[in-house]
């Protein structure tokens, strides 16, 4: 099952992904179990990732994109050249509440040399 995105969501995700570097590289062996596990772990921690596919055929890269998205329940965001951008939102229970900020106590005023002389 592939996750569906609206065009506005896809556009916002493409903008977020612009500065990212590929975190997973798929080589000549294709989509092996360790590669799929690595993609799954990266999606769980980052939600939005880039994947570099070393295959030369456009159709092969498209097939890999479809297989990754259906297996991992993710959404294809972009496929340009050998780079794929994939998004999968984190489950609600995996989202951790942000830590509370601790109060920073101001440092006492610094005493100068003159203040010790009087």
Buried (B, 14 or more C-beta within 10 A) or exposed (E): EBBEBEEEEBEEBBEEBEEEEBBBEBEEEBBEEEBBEBBBEBBEEBBBBBBBBEBEEEEBBBBBBEEBBEBBEBBBBBBEEBBBBBBBBEEEEEEEEEEEEEEEEEEEEEEEEEEEEE
